[in-house]
């Protein structure tokens, strides 16, 4: 029975029962964390052998003869470009390989647009107003970058097929102050949605009012499936933009942070020749080159797309039980109550939970009090402001499946209490 | 006998003799390169064992328990901070450890000053004019950074004790548009000069007209000695600035690019607590963290300052004969002719040669024609403009000592020809 259909008396009685259980839970003194979107130590163990492929006896020349130990090669080893292109589903001509963090590449792209301008356009720092579209809920670190540059961020609701494209088209095609949009197109952070083919094609077919509008296509989870047999597919945005006559409209990003090691991976951008030339013009001032030995290490270990896929299957094996343990508790405890909705993603690192309006902060606080740490409510929105105070991001990767089940028990309990309290306000 | 004292007839006769030798040299079809300030493959071999200290069997926890494989730790492992602090001669509280390139740190510091401002000061992009002092000759990649941001660069002559401090004080203490100065304080690029204690103290005692004036102290060659028994010392600028009441006035930079591998080292900044907090506020937006596994690799390999010093002695053993072979040719062939001056550095990666005014471009072109590549004349000055067309940077590290001697033979021959031609213009 839906909670909203309960009478005040029924709600009060339910609340007293739930409060009792909450008190009991608190007394256990738990210390669980569902906030951190990072692999567990056990999961990282699957990548340990990468540390052996390069040693003092190794030939450290790249396929083009580059001595990877020395200076040189601004834009990445050819074989590293190939590997990252394979991962993103594009060709190596579109790729520059960097150091360990794709976030840093995104930051630098925004920074460069502000100071130097993109492909000859006016630097954004000289404009009165720069706006970015932000599909919500989304990734807090994306929003933090644009916030730090004083960009006005506009919420765009997400659907299971991607952002609301009517709204995206309205803004992008009519407002020349709209310079970008943050996208996690596959297994989106936090919902785990994958943009449909139609969505990708509508992105590629945008007719931006601004010459220097760019799609920031953070393909962070492009090969991060949870299942062998149920995998989402995403169209290649680079070639779709080419076909639509908008080759320069997109920056795509990816990294091996959740493939090899978050603390020692490689990252890349994919873009048109025009964009890459523009980037390299500035990059050659910024650095002599990135860590080629680590690029070589990754190429020698993963070899190619098949190698990457086989490796990701090992990660999936570790992650799947944690997602399933969490979702089972949600299904068992919350189905039919009308106090929350969630989605079982086929990949990525998160489960997104939408509570009743006005309940997210209260749920997170109650969980905290009972020893379960969640990402702050609001974190998935620009300026940390969830207009409905509803969305909560759950990260099942770091704890064990058993701990996740236990944490999820507390979570659903807190969802129930917060919902009852909310309903009592108006009954 | 000095060339300037030769008569027109003597010069003409000398020229015909030199031209004959030049023709002969050209016929050899040499292909030698004195342009690249990078280690040779043989030299890089001394660092190969660093690739073995971390492997799949290693404990990958830092001393504070951080799993170096995972996310976390924005500002560097504690032990990596200690190692880089030891290298720079400061304490680990002053240090942030980054990825592989100190140049990238410098670029980001300038970039951040332009966009966000330093420690609450007005972002430089909002100012009509930003000026940097540039001790000359200096490092082309420093000048390229400030040039790319539209900074007005002012030449400051170098002496064997460092930059002309009367001039530095005049500019810094009186002009609030002067926001920075580029320094390579030890074994300077390209001259190999080390700033005297008096120079460092005068730097620390500057009374800048601008609150946000910063010394960009690129201590690139701080432990890069050529000799065991003849080593320059440099005062610690961080503590000198503290003592002088100017703790926030300096950013110090260093890396292991020429200690371990240029293509896979670690880099660091040292600065005051105020500056580090200001940096971290923005860095946490820019990245989740740098490659901790490579930091760990470096710490486990070098251990401490003694380890670094012992390792640098191996590099010196490789480099010394190349410098000495070059300098011997200069000494033997050019001493007393009054057509050039040079300095025998005790460390660093370069020899700086000052030709007669108006001869550098001609010398570089003649060398090129005879198969010897040099750094372009003018490269050691802002905007690539050497007002005297005199300075040439020579990089002895990459070729063998034998090749360097052969290249130096061609070089001195070209110096002689260019000088004779110059003298003939007015005789």
Interface residues (C-beta under 8 A of the other chain):
Chain A: X36 X38 X39 X41 X44 X47 X48 X49 X50 X51 X52 X54 X55 X56 X58 X67 X68 X69 X70 X71 X72 X73 X99 X100 X101 X103 X104 X107 X108 X111 X114 X115 X116 X125 X141 X144 X145 X148 X149 X257 X261 X262 X263 X264 X282 X285 X286 X287 X288 X289 X290 X291 X292 X293 X294
Chain B: X36 X38 X39 X41 X44 X47 X48 X49 X50 X51 X52 X54 X55 X56 X58 X67 X68 X69 X70 X71 X72 X73 X99 X100 X101 X103 X104 X107 X108 X111 X114 X115 X116 X125 X141 X144 X145 X148 X149 X257 X261 X262 X263 X264 X282 X285 X286 X287 X288 X289 X290 X291 X292 X293 X294
